[in-house]
Amino acid sequence: MLPSKSSKRMTSHKYNICGLSILKMAAIYGANGAGKSNLVKSLLVLKEILLKGKLPANNNLGYRLGLNRNEVIQQLAIEFIEDDIPYIYSLEFKDGVILSEDLYRSGLGKIDKFIFERKEINGETQLTFSEELEKDAKIEALKGVLEESLLEQNKSALSFMAGLKKVPLDDLTKVIAWFNRLILISPSSKPKSLAHNVDVDAGFKSYAEGIMCSFHVGIIQLRTEKKLIHDYFGSELPKNISEATKRKDVKMINITNSSGVELDMVKEGDDFMVKELLLSHENVKNEPVDFSLNEESDGTRRMLELIPAFKDAVDHKAVVVVDEIERSMHPLLIKELIKKFSEDDDTSGQLIFTTHESQLLDQKIFRADEIWFAEKNQGSTKLYSLSKFKEHSSIDIRKGYLNGRYGSIPFLGNLKDLNWH
């Protein structure tokens, strides 16, 4: 997300944070199997580890096409900014065991400031903190307890320590806060909390309705239907829902009923309310008719899923990552949505997405350093930017891409020579 020094176009696409320029968008192109989705999946895995506190059950993410087929050590590292502080966090694991974990305040090209490191050596956990933290009696006591008994080999030290109270580890809580706000949308994701957001946030309702109505998909209004939980399900609640209502920490959960309708179950006062999003269409008599979300097209559902993410990227310093952003949507619709984000000079967040949609390759929407290509090389992925080709802003990059000028397109065999029968 760092801008090219040579590009002077679209200066509103650059944010200045901590004295560093970062870009508001990145579109990643590539052939099927080139590795675009693996970038998103890596972020998903890293977020799951830190928010759930441990390695996922299935973590076989190692590179298996190298010279050493038994080399399955996996490393994930990320550099980001939270509360105007840049951080570098990295994690290394193998066979369900975290081998190393460390956190630094990034020097942004200068000297990084060490915060903590965790290593597994001969089956034993070793923790090291910065000199400043090592002097704190609470940290010294915590370190001994964690090394001796509390910290399991598959659990993140950062996640565990960030959840402790009365321990001076503000940097760790900031890291968790950033990952809590990181929005990741896969091709199979479903809209969540829409009914609740439409019910309680008039600004979001107006924003979502405005977009849906402007796209002329037949929707004239969004509204939420609310019922008490026992009025909706009857006196005998489904087992999973009954158990959730008994937990004190549950304020809202997303559920799906037996008909496939997506619902929000929200605690309001002492009661749980079931909220369902209804989308009003106009019949031949110009009267509103309500439809459930599961009665809408895949494209409409996809748009409704993207709307909250776009709003977060517009209003807040949120990072939104979408895999296959064009899925189920007409090319002109998704192009207009991204164009609107591109031309909005008052956005705050970042939009990163993978796509195959060549209609989006438009230098009126993107800077050259915001367009990336994923190229497969012996099973690994190389990412490079359009800016390396030094194309003039008037060049039709869509045509050049489809003609293979920038690589990152499928290598097609001759189907005429295929023995079809």
Secondary structure, DSSP 8 states (H G I E B T S, - for coil): ----TT--S-GGGEEEETTEEEESEEEEEE-TTSSHHHHHHHHHHHHHHHHHSB--S-------SSS-TT---EEEEEEEEETTEEEEEEEEEETTEEEEEEEEE--TTS--EEEEEEEEETTEEEEEE-HHHHT-HHHHHHHHHIIIII--TTB-HHHHHHT-SS---HHHHHHHHHHHH-EEE-TT----SHHHHHHH-HHHHHHHHHHHHHTTSSEEEEEEEEEEHHHHH-SS--HHHHHHHT-TT-SEEEEE-TT--EEEEEEETTEEEEEEEEEEEE-TTS-EEEEEGGGS-HHHHHHHHHHHHHHHHHHSS-EEEESSTTTTS-HHHHHHHHHHHHH-TT--SEEEEE---GGG--TTT--GGGEEEEEEETTEEEEEEGGGG---TTS-HHHHHHTTTT--S-----GGGS---
